[in-house]
Amino acid sequence: MLSIFPSKLDKYLISMHNARMSHAQRAQTSGDVCFVRAYAKINLTLDVLRQRTDGYHDIATVMQTVDLYDTICLSATEDNQVQIVCSMPELSNNDNLAARAVHLVRQRLGFKQGVLIELHKRIPIAAGLGGGSSDAAAVLLALQHWWQLQLSPTDLLDIASSLGSDVPFFLTGGLAICEGRGERVTALSSQWPRTMRWLLLLKPAISVSTAAVFRNLPASDYTDGMHSRAICTAFTAGQAPELEDLHNCFERSVLETYPEVALSREGLLQAGASFVRLSGTGPTLFAPFPDLTWAKRIQEQLQKQGYEVYLSRAIHPKDGIVSVF
């Protein structure tokens, strides 16, 4: 597998160890109860490099956590079962990544402690914002702290990777370049551009299957990773990235396949957004703004038109509050 960035496992593990923001290290615990937040992400870039022999794709993506979050409460139970109750009832099952995270930790360590997971969802599902992956990472780190586990960073990374391609990123969050399937994570400078101080996230009233979007992506939309490289270079130099490098290789095909996304993008632009980009495989779109007044005015205008719009901002590890309750 060709790596186009100098991302090494040991550098990632060190950043995990040193990150002040850990979901769980600052999680609120009270005896047999633990609360933790799980933050969403946006993709500043998403380059697909090639399809692999295992059916996955090699990607390069620059991701950033934002302050839209789910809240998770973990409670000890005496029945040795893992139960999940979600504010979205359709997610109250053991296929939920948060529940699967608990099952994997128990299996790995031979634990039988029962856990009730109460999950208050605010991050839209199937939206390109990584909500399920963030929930899983938050649970892993919360269990590490709550149960005082002896899982090494390598152990956590292994479990996270088995849960999903985005889960490793959420073990640290902040701003990072993710490669391979997404499991190779390298932290970037957290200096955030003033021109992107506020972010509007618009979720069209549809869901998009990540698997289907990958399956339907033509090879002509693959890249050599140049956009992600350019963004990394800009942040490393402490410079604002060029807007044309905020590139998502899925955007063309998603806009053509899903008219609702194209209409939403046009709605954002007509309302006054100067730049709009797709996050992940969609359908959520994000637009950056330099000041609150401008962002809030456009949010209110779009909400009056019936759009689901969130006003958010970038969250960095140095803030000490990423995925912390």
Summary of the structure (lengths in Angstrom):
residues: 325
radius of gyration: 19.0
end to end distance: 38.2
largest distance: 56.0
contacts: 1158
relative contact order: 0.20
helix: 37%
strand: 26%
